Amino acid sequence: MILEQNILPFFEWLPGAIRDWVIAVAMLFVTALIVGALLSVIRYGFAGFMTPFFRAMERGIENLTSLSFARTWAIARLTIKESIRRRVLFVFALFMILLLFAGWFLDPNSEDPAKLYMSFVMGATTILVLLLSLFLSSFSLPTDFKTKTIYSVVTKPVRSSELVFGRVLGIGLIGTVILILMGAASYLFVTNGLQHSHLLTEKEDLTPVSIEAGNATDDPRRIVLRGETRLTNGHKHPVSVAADGTISVGMVNGHTHQVTTEKKADQTRYLVHPSRGTLQARVPVYAKLGFRGADGLDTNKGINVGHEWEYRSYIGGNTKLSEGSYEEAAIFAFEGIREEMFPKNQFRDGLPIEMTLGVFRTHKGDIEKRVTGSLSVRNPVTGLRVEVMTFSTEEFITKALTVPWTFEGTPQIIQRRGRTTGTAYAFPDDETARNQKNDPKFTEHRHFDFYNDIVADGRFEIWLQCIDNQQYIGVAQTDLYLRAQDGSVELNFVKGYFGIWMQMLVVISFGVLFSTFLSGAVAMISTVGMMIAGFSKTFMIEIGLNKVLGGGPFESFYRLLIQQNMVVDLPTSFSTSFIKAADKVFGLFLTLIGQAVPPLSEYAVYDNAVVSGFNVPAGWLLNHGVMTLAYAVPIFIVAYLILSNREVAK
């Protein structure tokens, strides 16, 4: 799963988030006081503005702190009835029509049909729910003003705060119900669309395996039959039958099948059950990523091979040319690894590793031959490193490997030093490193146990290296992980839709805010502008801080006029200085706007995780849930202040 921005654990993220939120709300509060004071001065003059100003403050605090649930629910219920009269359920009907026709175009024979199906239902749900929220919230209050319904409401003992909150609550409930219906329909559509089985017969599909020399004929694990299932959904599964009747079905397209047998007279009938593992909720255990250069020193980044997207860093092929030269490596340092996390009774084959790598070739070579890499494990305390396997890379295809619990290999004592500080990572001094290199306990050891020899205080390292000379392997921090016990697919599906729900709440809040002082069409356009800014929040801030190649908007426009390359400095002149100064002023404004808009792009991690088959951590839900409320509460207060100052609300 691609994760360009790391999401901090909740309790690491919370203090900074609270600090930023308090500063932003304080600035908003001060701005509201200044604007209120100015309006009071304009209306009552300098001599008499103090009394009505403080009365308005007192009334505002009372309205915000004394919400009546009964009156709020009455407004919400009215909103729900109005929404139903506007045929909002047609959105769900449209979604069901999309699902009916989607089966014609989604190919279950593709290499990863689960990703194809999940991306469709998640994308379609997000678009339809956000559009529904946009229209309902933007036109709710303006329609009341247009039809004069608002006048019959404000004549009742209803506060402006209750009117705003009731609208948000009613539209939110309508959206939630429709989202739940879409989620249930989506899950049934995906599971039914991916479910399939295969035919398997002993006479036509399985072939007896001859007994090889040296193998015991009474070994219950000896393979006696091999073959393949019949073709279904564009693929077959390899099948092997052991002497004790155990049937193993190979994994293809991310899933496998359970096979049981039935005895009838002298014949054995094989029953291939529906697929399992098609939908997954992987629980990855990530590491800290570092790199080792050709000079044998550690660095934070690998080689840049010229790609514009710098998400992955690359390591070169075997560069060990002499005694003073070292191999490049990507080093994944794991912490907190305990035996109960990967118990041997559940992970019998060994430690499960999955990775998705990039490949960059400097020459074609044998184009049919994949680039070869190797994996080594290292004890960070003793420096003991042992190569456990070599493998062929498949670019951007998830590869599953297993480090055996016990393995054989040639030991090496490898010392790590930082490029900037020169400090040793694994040893207190060079003398200790030399002593361990000469210690027979390390140099003559050939059989290793993973937990006893490699893991030290819950820490160990995986070294990824490229073997082929003049070829490169690209890797990011989340590209290699340990796969713990999978989570619940159904619960993970719910978490993904909760991410859509949080986006919906933000859109509804802004839509109601703009509708308190703008017409329906203008409020909708303003909300769309907020959504665009939210999805491009990071880019806006980078432009404001002048971190984008080509300069700010004025400089970029000037370069277009004079047809100047982005990487070439502009000539020193008055016009250049003026343009850069204008960009700084505009950049400050753009940065403030960028900091204020909600980061809607961050909610995309839920879609990315569910579609890619990864479990959504509970920490993400806490972070984004608190963040959503942190935006919704100030927006509600601002909407109340605006509506309470409109003449109709008094």
C-alpha positions as CSV (number, residue, x, y, z in Angstrom):
1,M,0.0,0.0,0.0
2,I,1.4,3.4,-1.0
3,L,1.4,5.8,2.0
4,E,3.2,9.0,1.1
5,Q,2.6,10.6,4.5
6,N,3.0,8.6,7.7
7,I,0.0,8.8,10.1
8,L,1.3,9.3,13.6
9,P,0.0,7.3,16.5
10,F,-3.0,9.0,18.2
11,F,-1.2,10.1,21.4
12,E,1.8,11.4,19.4
13,W,-0.5,13.3,17.0
14,L,-2.9,14.7,19.6
15,P,-0.7,17.3,21.4
16,G,0.3,19.1,18.2
17,A,-3.2,18.9,16.8
18,I,-4.7,20.4,20.0
19,R,-2.1,23.2,19.9
20,D,-2.8,24.1,16.2
21,W,-6.6,23.8,16.8
22,V,-6.6,26.1,19.8
23,I,-4.5,28.7,17.9
24,A,-6.8,28.5,14.9
25,V,-10.0,28.8,17.0
26,A,-8.5,31.6,19.1
27,M,-7.8,33.5,15.9
28,L,-11.3,32.8,14.7
29,F,-12.8,34.0,18.0
30,V,-10.7,37.2,17.9
31,T,-11.8,37.9,14.3
32,A,-15.4,37.4,15.3
33,L,-15.1,39.8,18.2
34,I,-13.5,42.5,15.9
35,V,-16.1,42.1,13.2
36,G,-18.9,42.1,15.8
37,A,-17.5,45.2,17.5
38,L,-17.2,47.0,14.1
39,L,-20.8,46.1,13.2
40,S,-22.0,47.4,16.6
41,V,-20.1,50.7,16.1
42,I,-21.6,51.1,12.7
43,R,-25.1,50.5,14.0
44,Y,-25.0,52.4,17.4
45,G,-21.9,54.6,17.1
46,F,-18.9,54.9,19.4
47,A,-20.9,56.2,22.3
48,G,-23.4,53.4,22.6
49,F,-21.9,50.3,21.0
50,M,-20.6,48.7,24.2
51,T,-24.0,47.7,25.8
52,P,-25.5,46.0,22.7
53,F,-22.1,44.4,21.9
54,F,-21.8,42.6,25.2
55,R,-25.5,41.7,25.2
56,A,-25.0,40.1,21.8
57,M,-22.0,38.2,23.2
58,E,-24.0,37.0,26.2
59,R,-26.9,35.9,24.0
60,G,-24.5,34.1,21.7
61,I,-22.9,32.1,24.5
62,E,-26.3,31.3,25.9
63,N,-27.6,30.0,22.5
64,L,-24.5,27.9,22.0
65,T,-24.6,26.3,25.4
66,S,-28.3,25.9,25.8
67,L,-29.3,23.8,22.8
68,S,-32.7,22.1,23.1
69,F,-32.6,18.6,21.8
70,A,-36.3,18.6,21.2
71,R,-36.2,21.7,19.0
72,T,-33.1,20.5,17.3
73,W,-34.7,17.2,16.5
74,A,-37.8,18.9,15.2
75,I,-35.6,20.9,12.7
76,A,-33.7,17.7,11.8
77,R,-37.0,15.8,11.2
78,L,-38.3,18.6,9.0
79,T,-35.0,18.4,7.0
80,I,-35.4,14.7,6.6
81,K,-39.0,15.1,5.3
82,E,-37.9,17.8,2.9
83,S,-35.1,15.6,1.6
84,I,-37.4,12.7,1.0
85,R,-39.8,14.9,-0.9
86,R,-36.8,15.9,-3.1
87,R,-36.4,12.2,-4.1
88,V,-33.0,11.8,-2.4
89,L,-33.6,8.0,-2.4
90,F,-33.1,8.2,-6.2
91,V,-29.4,8.3,-5.4
92,F,-29.5,4.8,-3.9
93,A,-31.6,3.7,-6.9
94,L,-29.0,5.1,-9.3
95,F,-26.3,3.3,-7.3
96,M,-28.1,0.0,-7.6
97,I,-28.4,0.5,-11.4
98,L,-24.7,1.1,-11.5
99,L,-24.1,-2.2,-9.7
100,L,-26.4,-4.1,-12.0
101,F,-24.5,-2.9,-15.1
102,A,-21.1,-3.0,-13.5
103,G,-21.0,-6.8,-13.7
104,W,-20.8,-6.4,-17.5
105,F,-17.6,-4.4,-17.4
106,L,-15.7,-5.6,-14.3
107,D,-13.5,-8.5,-15.4
108,P,-13.3,-11.3,-12.8
109,N,-10.5,-12.9,-14.9
110,S,-8.1,-10.1,-14.2
111,E,-5.0,-10.7,-12.1
112,D,-6.4,-8.8,-9.1
113,P,-10.2,-8.9,-9.4
114,A,-10.8,-8.0,-5.7
115,K,-9.0,-4.6,-6.2
116,L,-11.0,-4.0,-9.3
117,Y,-14.3,-4.6,-7.7
118,M,-13.5,-2.8,-4.4
119,S,-12.1,0.3,-6.2
120,F,-15.4,0.5,-8.2
121,V,-17.8,0.3,-5.3
122,M,-15.7,2.6,-3.0
123,G,-15.3,5.2,-5.8
124,A,-18.9,5.2,-6.9
125,T,-20.1,5.4,-3.3
126,T,-17.8,8.3,-2.5
127,I,-18.8,10.3,-5.5
128,L,-22.6,9.8,-5.1
129,V,-22.6,10.4,-1.3
130,L,-20.5,13.6,-1.6
131,L,-22.7,14.9,-4.5
132,L,-25.8,14.2,-2.4
133,S,-24.4,16.0,0.6
134,L,-23.3,18.9,-1.6
135,F,-26.7,19.5,-3.1
136,L,-28.7,19.0,0.1
137,S,-26.5,21.2,2.3
138,S,-26.1,24.0,-0.2
139,F,-29.7,24.4,-1.1
140,S,-31.3,23.6,2.3
141,L,-31.5,27.1,3.9
142,P,-31.6,29.1,0.6
143,T,-34.7,27.1,-0.4
144,D,-36.3,27.9,3.0
145,F,-35.6,31.6,2.3
146,K,-37.0,31.3,-1.2
147,T,-40.2,29.5,-0.2
148,K,-40.6,31.6,3.0
149,T,-40.6,28.5,5.1
150,I,-37.9,30.1,7.3
151,Y,-40.4,32.8,8.5
152,S,-42.7,30.2,10.0
153,V,-39.8,28.5,11.7
154,V,-38.2,31.6,13.3
155,T,-41.5,32.7,14.7
156,K,-41.4,29.7,16.9
157,P,-39.1,29.6,20.0
158,V,-36.2,28.2,17.9
159,R,-32.6,29.5,18.3
160,S,-30.4,30.1,15.3
161,S,-27.9,27.6,16.7
162,E,-30.7,25.0,16.8
163,L,-31.7,25.8,13.3
164,V,-28.1,25.3,12.0
165,F,-27.4,22.2,14.1
166,G,-30.8,20.7,13.1
167,R,-30.0,21.1,9.4
168,V,-26.6,19.5,9.8
169,L,-28.1,16.6,11.8
170,G,-31.0,16.0,9.4
171,I,-28.8,16.0,6.3
172,G,-26.2,13.9,8.1
173,L,-28.8,11.3,9.0
174,I,-30.2,11.1,5.5
175,G,-26.6,10.7,4.2
176,T,-25.8,8.1,6.8
177,V,-28.8,5.9,6.0
178,I,-28.1,6.0,2.3
179,L,-24.4,5.3,3.0
180,I,-25.3,2.2,5.0
181,L,-27.6,0.9,2.3
182,M,-24.9,1.5,-0.3
183,G,-22.3,-0.3,1.9
184,A,-24.5,-3.3,2.4
185,A,-25.3,-3.5,-1.4
186,S,-21.6,-3.0,-2.2
187,Y,-20.4,-5.8,0.1
188,L,-23.0,-8.3,-1.4
189,F,-22.0,-7.2,-4.9
190,V,-18.3,-7.7,-4.3
191,T,-18.6,-11.0,-2.5
192,N,-21.0,-12.5,-5.0
193,G,-19.0,-11.2,-7.9
194,L,-15.7,-12.7,-6.7
195,Q,-17.1,-16.0,-5.4
196,H,-16.3,-19.0,-7.7
197,S,-15.3,-22.6,-7.6
198,H,-13.4,-25.1,-9.8
199,L,-13.8,-28.7,-11.0
200,L,-11.2,-31.3,-10.0
201,T,-11.3,-35.0,-10.9
202,E,-8.7,-37.6,-10.1
203,K,-8.5,-39.3,-13.5
204,E,-8.4,-36.2,-15.7
205,D,-6.7,-33.5,-13.6
206,L,-4.3,-35.4,-11.3
207,T,-1.2,-37.4,-12.2
208,P,0.5,-39.9,-9.9
209,V,4.0,-38.9,-8.7
210,S,6.7,-41.5,-8.9
211,I,8.7,-42.3,-5.8
212,E,12.1,-40.6,-6.0
213,A,15.3,-42.4,-4.8
214,G,16.0,-41.9,-1.1
215,N,12.4,-41.0,-0.2
216,A,10.7,-43.1,2.4
217,T,7.6,-44.8,1.0
218,D,5.9,-44.7,4.3
219,D,6.3,-40.9,4.7
220,P,2.7,-39.5,5.2
221,R,3.8,-36.1,3.8
222,R,5.1,-37.6,0.5
223,I,3.3,-36.2,-2.5
224,V,1.5,-38.9,-4.5
225,L,-0.7,-36.8,-6.9
226,R,-0.1,-33.5,-8.7
227,G,-2.2,-31.5,-11.1
228,E,-4.4,-28.5,-11.7
229,T,-8.0,-27.5,-11.3
230,R,-10.2,-26.8,-14.3
231,L,-10.1,-23.3,-15.7
232,T,-12.5,-20.8,-14.1
233,N,-12.4,-17.0,-14.2
234,G,-9.3,-17.2,-16.4
235,H,-7.1,-19.2,-14.0
236,K,-6.2,-22.6,-12.6
237,H,-4.8,-23.6,-9.2
238,P,-2.0,-26.1,-8.8
239,V,-3.0,-29.1,-6.6
240,S,-0.9,-31.6,-4.7
241,V,-2.2,-34.6,-2.7
242,A,-0.1,-36.2,0.1
243,A,0.0,-39.8,1.1
244,D,-2.0,-39.1,4.2
245,G,-4.8,-37.5,2.1
246,T,-3.8,-33.9,2.8
247,I,-4.7,-31.7,-0.2
248,S,-2.8,-28.4,-0.9
249,V,-4.1,-25.9,-3.3
250,G,-1.8,-23.2,-4.6
251,M,-2.6,-19.5,-4.3
252,V,-3.5,-17.7,-7.6
253,N,-4.8,-14.1,-8.0
254,G,-4.6,-13.7,-4.3
255,H,-6.9,-16.5,-3.2
256,T,-7.0,-20.3,-2.8
257,H,-9.7,-23.0,-2.2
258,Q,-10.4,-25.7,0.3
259,V,-10.7,-29.2,-1.2
260,T,-12.5,-32.1,0.6
261,T,-13.0,-35.6,-0.6
262,E,-15.9,-38.1,-0.7
263,K,-15.4,-41.8,-0.9
264,K,-17.8,-43.7,-3.1
265,A,-16.9,-47.4,-3.6
266,D,-13.4,-47.4,-5.0
267,Q,-13.6,-43.9,-6.4
268,T,-12.6,-40.6,-4.7
269,R,-14.6,-37.5,-5.5
270,Y,-12.9,-34.1,-5.0
271,L,-15.1,-31.2,-3.9
272,V,-13.6,-27.7,-4.5
273,H,-15.2,-25.2,-2.1
274,P,-15.8,-21.5,-2.9
275,S,-12.7,-19.3,-3.0
276,R,-11.3,-17.9,0.2
277,G,-8.7,-15.1,0.8
278,T,-10.0,-13.1,-2.2
279,L,-10.9,-10.2,0.1
280,Q,-8.2,-9.6,2.7
281,A,-7.4,-7.3,5.6
282,R,-3.7,-7.6,6.0
283,V,-2.2,-6.4,9.3
284,P,1.2,-5.1,8.3
285,V,4.1,-4.5,10.8
286,Y,6.2,-1.7,9.4
287,A,9.9,-0.8,10.1
288,K,12.0,2.2,9.9
289,L,13.8,2.4,6.6
290,G,17.4,3.4,6.1
291,F,19.9,3.0,3.3
292,R,23.6,1.9,3.1
293,G,25.6,3.5,0.4
294,A,28.5,2.1,-1.7
295,D,30.9,3.7,0.8
296,G,29.6,1.5,3.6
297,L,27.9,4.4,5.5
298,D,24.3,4.8,6.4
299,T,22.1,7.5,4.9
300,N,18.4,8.5,5.0
301,K,17.9,8.1,1.2
302,G,19.0,5.9,-1.6
303,I,19.8,6.8,-5.2
304,N,17.5,9.0,-7.3
305,V,17.3,7.4,-10.7
306,G,15.7,10.5,-12.3
307,H,12.0,9.7,-11.6
308,E,9.9,12.8,-10.9
309,W,8.0,10.9,-8.2
310,E,10.5,10.6,-5.3
311,Y,8.4,8.3,-3.2
312,R,10.9,5.4,-3.7
313,S,14.6,5.5,-3.3
314,Y,16.8,3.0,-5.2
315,I,19.7,0.8,-4.4
316,G,22.2,-0.3,-7.0
317,G,23.3,-3.8,-8.0
318,N,26.3,-5.6,-6.5
319,T,29.0,-2.9,-6.1
320,K,31.5,-4.8,-3.9
321,L,34.5,-4.2,-6.1
322,S,37.3,-4.4,-3.5
323,E,38.0,-4.9,0.2
324,G,37.3,-1.2,0.9
325,S,34.0,-1.1,-1.1
326,Y,30.6,-2.3,0.2
327,E,27.3,-3.4,-1.1
328,E,24.4,-1.0,-1.2
329,A,21.4,-2.0,0.8
330,A,17.9,-0.9,2.0
331,I,17.8,-1.6,5.7
332,F,14.4,-2.2,7.5
333,A,14.8,-1.9,11.2
334,F,11.9,-3.6,13.1
335,E,11.2,-3.0,16.8
336,G,8.8,-4.6,19.3
337,I,8.8,-8.0,17.7
338,R,7.8,-10.7,20.1
339,E,7.3,-14.4,19.7
340,E,3.6,-14.1,20.6
341,M,3.0,-11.8,17.6
342,F,4.1,-14.6,15.2
343,P,3.6,-17.9,17.1
344,K,5.2,-20.9,15.5
345,N,2.0,-22.9,15.8
346,Q,0.2,-20.5,13.5
347,F,3.1,-19.4,11.3
348,R,4.6,-22.9,10.8
349,D,6.7,-22.1,7.8
350,G,8.4,-19.1,9.2
351,L,8.2,-15.3,9.4
352,P,5.8,-14.0,6.7
353,I,7.2,-11.1,4.6
354,E,5.4,-9.2,1.8
355,M,6.9,-6.5,-0.4
356,T,6.1,-4.4,-3.5
357,L,9.2,-3.2,-5.2
358,G,10.2,-0.9,-8.1
359,V,12.8,-1.8,-10.7
360,F,15.0,0.4,-12.8
361,R,17.1,-1.1,-15.6
362,T,20.2,0.7,-17.0
363,H,20.3,-1.9,-19.8
364,K,17.9,-4.5,-21.0
365,G,20.1,-7.5,-20.6
366,D,18.0,-10.6,-20.8
367,I,14.6,-8.9,-20.9
368,E,12.8,-12.2,-20.0
369,K,14.9,-12.5,-16.8
370,R,13.8,-10.5,-13.8
371,V,16.2,-8.5,-11.7
372,T,17.5,-10.6,-8.8
373,G,17.5,-9.4,-5.2
374,S,18.5,-10.9,-1.8
375,L,17.2,-10.8,1.7
376,S,19.4,-11.0,4.8
377,V,18.5,-10.8,8.5
378,R,20.8,-9.0,11.0
379,N,21.0,-8.8,14.8
380,P,21.4,-5.1,15.6
381,V,23.2,-5.8,18.8
382,T,25.8,-8.4,17.8
383,G,26.0,-7.3,14.2
384,L,25.4,-10.9,13.0
385,R,24.0,-10.9,9.4
386,V,23.0,-14.0,7.5
387,E,21.6,-14.1,4.0
388,V,18.4,-16.2,4.0
389,M,17.2,-16.1,0.3
390,T,17.5,-14.7,-3.1
391,F,14.4,-13.9,-5.3
392,S,13.4,-12.4,-8.6
393,T,11.6,-9.1,-8.5
394,E,8.3,-8.4,-10.1
395,E,7.8,-4.6,-10.4
396,F,4.8,-3.3,-8.4
397,I,3.5,-6.9,-7.8
398,T,3.1,-7.9,-4.2
399,K,5.5,-10.8,-3.5
400,A,5.1,-13.0,-0.5
401,L,8.3,-14.6,1.1
402,T,8.9,-16.5,4.3
403,V,12.0,-16.4,6.5
404,P,12.3,-19.9,8.1
405,W,12.4,-20.1,11.9
406,T,15.7,-22.1,11.5
407,F,18.0,-21.7,8.6
408,E,21.6,-22.2,7.4
409,G,24.0,-19.6,6.1
410,T,27.4,-18.0,6.2
411,P,27.6,-15.5,9.1
412,Q,29.0,-12.0,8.7
413,I,29.7,-9.4,11.4
414,I,28.6,-6.1,9.8
415,Q,29.1,-2.8,11.6
416,R,26.9,0.2,10.7
417,R,28.1,3.8,10.8
418,G,26.2,7.0,10.0
419,R,27.4,9.1,7.1
420,T,27.0,12.4,8.9
421,T,28.0,11.6,12.5
422,G,30.3,8.6,12.0
423,T,28.7,7.0,15.1
424,A,28.5,3.2,15.2
425,Y,24.9,1.8,15.3
426,A,25.6,-1.7,16.6
427,F,28.8,-1.6,18.6
428,P,30.2,0.6,21.4
429,D,33.6,0.7,19.6
430,D,35.6,-0.8,16.8
431,E,37.5,-3.1,19.1
432,T,34.3,-5.0,20.1
433,A,33.5,-5.4,16.5
434,R,36.9,-6.9,15.7
435,N,36.6,-9.3,18.7
436,Q,33.3,-10.6,17.5
437,K,34.5,-11.0,14.0
438,N,37.2,-13.3,15.4
439,D,34.9,-15.1,17.9
440,P,34.3,-18.7,16.8
441,K,30.8,-18.5,18.2
442,F,30.0,-16.3,15.2
443,T,32.5,-17.2,12.5
444,E,32.0,-21.0,12.8
445,H,28.3,-21.0,13.3
446,R,26.2,-22.3,10.4
447,H,22.8,-23.2,11.8
448,F,20.7,-20.3,13.1
449,D,17.5,-19.9,15.1
450,F,15.5,-16.7,14.2
451,Y,14.4,-15.7,17.7
452,N,17.6,-16.8,19.5
453,D,20.3,-15.6,17.1
454,I,18.7,-12.7,15.2
455,V,16.1,-11.0,17.4
456,A,17.6,-8.9,20.2
457,D,15.2,-7.2,22.7
458,G,12.4,-7.3,20.1
459,R,14.7,-5.7,17.4
460,F,16.1,-7.1,14.2
461,E,16.9,-5.9,10.7
462,I,16.1,-7.0,7.2
463,W,18.6,-6.1,4.5
464,L,17.3,-5.9,0.9
465,Q,20.0,-5.9,-1.8
466,C,20.1,-6.0,-5.5
467,I,22.4,-8.7,-6.9
468,D,22.4,-7.9,-10.7
469,N,25.1,-5.3,-11.5
470,Q,24.0,-2.0,-13.1
471,Q,20.4,-2.7,-12.2
472,Y,18.4,-0.9,-9.4
473,I,15.6,-1.9,-7.0
474,G,13.4,0.9,-5.6
475,V,11.8,0.7,-2.2
476,A,9.8,2.9,0.2
477,Q,9.2,2.5,3.9
478,T,5.8,0.8,3.5
479,D,6.9,-1.4,0.6
480,L,8.2,-4.2,2.9
481,Y,6.4,-5.4,6.0
482,L,5.8,-8.4,8.2
483,R,2.3,-9.8,7.8
484,A,0.7,-10.5,11.1
485,Q,-2.6,-12.3,11.6
486,D,-5.2,-10.9,9.2
487,G,-8.1,-8.7,10.5
488,S,-11.8,-9.0,9.9
489,V,-12.7,-8.3,6.2
490,E,-16.2,-7.2,7.2
491,L,-15.1,-4.8,9.9
492,N,-12.4,-3.4,7.6
493,F,-15.1,-2.8,5.0
494,V,-17.1,-0.8,7.6
495,K,-14.0,1.2,8.5
496,G,-13.5,2.1,4.8
497,Y,-17.1,3.4,4.7
498,F,-16.6,5.3,7.9
499,G,-13.9,7.3,6.0
500,I,-16.5,8.2,3.4
501,W,-18.9,9.2,6.2
502,M,-16.3,11.6,7.7
503,Q,-15.8,13.3,4.3
504,M,-19.6,13.6,4.0
505,L,-19.8,15.3,7.4
506,V,-17.2,17.9,6.4
507,V,-18.9,18.7,3.2
508,I,-22.3,19.0,4.9
509,S,-20.8,21.4,7.5
510,F,-19.3,23.7,4.9
511,G,-22.4,23.5,2.7
512,V,-24.7,24.6,5.6
513,L,-22.2,27.3,6.5
514,F,-22.2,28.9,3.0
515,S,-25.9,28.5,2.7
516,T,-26.4,30.8,5.7
517,F,-25.4,33.9,3.7
518,L,-25.3,32.8,0.0
519,S,-27.8,31.7,-2.5
520,G,-28.1,28.0,-3.3
521,A,-26.1,28.0,-6.5
522,V,-23.3,30.2,-5.1
523,A,-23.2,28.2,-1.9
524,M,-22.8,25.0,-3.9
525,I,-20.0,26.6,-6.0
526,S,-18.3,27.8,-2.8
527,T,-18.5,24.3,-1.3
528,V,-17.1,22.8,-4.5
529,G,-14.2,25.2,-4.2
530,M,-13.6,24.2,-0.6
531,M,-13.6,20.5,-1.7
532,I,-11.0,21.2,-4.5
533,A,-8.9,23.1,-2.0
534,G,-9.2,20.3,0.6
535,F,-8.1,17.6,-1.9
536,S,-5.1,19.8,-3.0
537,K,-4.3,21.2,0.5
538,T,-0.7,20.0,0.5
539,F,0.0,21.4,-3.0
540,M,-1.5,24.8,-1.9
541,I,0.8,25.0,1.1
542,E,3.8,24.0,-1.0
543,I,3.0,26.8,-3.4
544,G,2.5,29.3,-0.6
545,L,5.9,28.3,0.9
546,N,7.6,28.5,-2.5
547,K,8.5,24.9,-2.5
548,V,7.2,24.2,-6.0
549,L,9.6,24.1,-9.0
550,G,9.1,27.2,-11.1
551,G,8.1,29.5,-8.3
552,G,4.8,31.0,-7.3
553,P,1.8,31.7,-9.5
554,F,3.0,35.1,-10.7
555,E,6.5,33.8,-11.5
556,S,5.0,30.8,-13.2
557,F,2.8,33.0,-15.4
558,Y,5.7,35.2,-16.2
559,R,7.8,32.2,-17.3
560,L,4.9,31.2,-19.6
561,L,4.9,34.6,-21.2
562,I,8.7,34.6,-21.8
563,Q,8.8,30.9,-22.5
564,Q,11.4,30.4,-19.8
565,N,12.4,26.9,-18.4
566,M,11.3,26.2,-14.8
567,V,14.8,25.1,-13.7
568,V,16.6,28.3,-15.1
569,D,16.9,31.3,-12.8
570,L,15.2,34.5,-13.9
571,P,17.5,37.4,-14.7
572,T,18.1,39.8,-11.9
573,S,16.0,42.9,-12.5
574,F,13.3,45.1,-10.9
575,S,10.5,43.1,-12.6
576,T,11.9,39.8,-11.2
577,S,12.1,41.3,-7.7
578,F,8.5,42.7,-8.0
579,I,7.2,39.3,-9.1
580,K,8.9,37.4,-6.3
581,A,7.6,39.9,-3.8
582,A,4.1,39.5,-5.1
583,D,4.5,35.8,-4.9
584,K,5.5,36.1,-1.2
585,V,2.4,38.2,-0.4
586,F,0.1,35.9,-2.3
587,G,1.9,32.8,-0.8
588,L,1.2,34.0,2.7
589,F,-2.5,34.3,1.9
590,L,-2.5,30.9,0.1
591,T,-0.7,29.3,3.1
592,L,-3.4,30.6,5.5
593,I,-6.1,29.3,3.3
594,G,-4.3,26.0,2.9
595,Q,-4.0,25.7,6.7
596,A,-7.7,26.5,7.2
597,V,-9.3,24.1,4.7
598,P,-9.8,20.5,5.8
599,P,-7.3,17.9,4.4
600,L,-9.8,15.9,2.4
601,S,-7.0,14.2,0.6
602,E,-6.0,12.4,3.9
603,Y,-9.3,10.5,3.9
604,A,-8.1,8.8,0.8
605,V,-6.0,6.5,2.9
606,Y,-9.2,4.5,3.8
607,D,-10.1,3.9,0.2
608,N,-6.4,3.0,-0.5
609,A,-6.2,0.6,2.4
610,V,-9.5,-1.2,1.7
611,V,-8.9,-1.5,-2.0
612,S,-5.4,-2.8,-1.5
613,G,-6.5,-5.3,1.1
614,F,-4.9,-3.8,4.2
615,N,-6.5,-3.5,7.6
616,V,-7.4,0.1,8.7
617,P,-5.7,0.7,12.1
618,A,-7.8,2.0,14.9
619,G,-5.4,4.9,15.3
620,W,-6.4,6.2,11.9
621,L,-10.0,6.3,13.0
622,L,-9.2,8.2,16.2
623,N,-7.0,10.7,14.4
624,H,-9.4,11.5,11.6
625,G,-12.5,11.3,13.8
626,V,-11.1,13.9,16.1
627,M,-9.9,16.0,13.2
628,T,-13.4,15.9,11.6
629,L,-15.1,17.1,14.8
630,A,-12.4,19.7,15.2
631,Y,-13.5,21.2,11.8
632,A,-17.2,20.6,12.3
633,V,-17.5,22.5,15.7
634,P,-15.9,25.8,14.6
635,I,-17.9,25.7,11.3
636,F,-21.1,25.3,13.3
637,I,-20.2,28.3,15.5
638,V,-19.4,30.5,12.5
639,A,-22.6,29.4,10.7
640,Y,-24.6,30.3,13.8
641,L,-23.0,33.7,14.1
642,I,-23.7,34.5,10.5
643,L,-27.3,33.3,10.6
644,S,-28.0,35.1,13.9
645,N,-27.0,38.4,12.4
646,R,-29.4,38.0,9.4
647,E,-32.5,40.1,9.8
648,V,-34.9,37.2,9.4
649,A,-33.3,35.3,12.3
650,K,-33.9,38.1,14.8
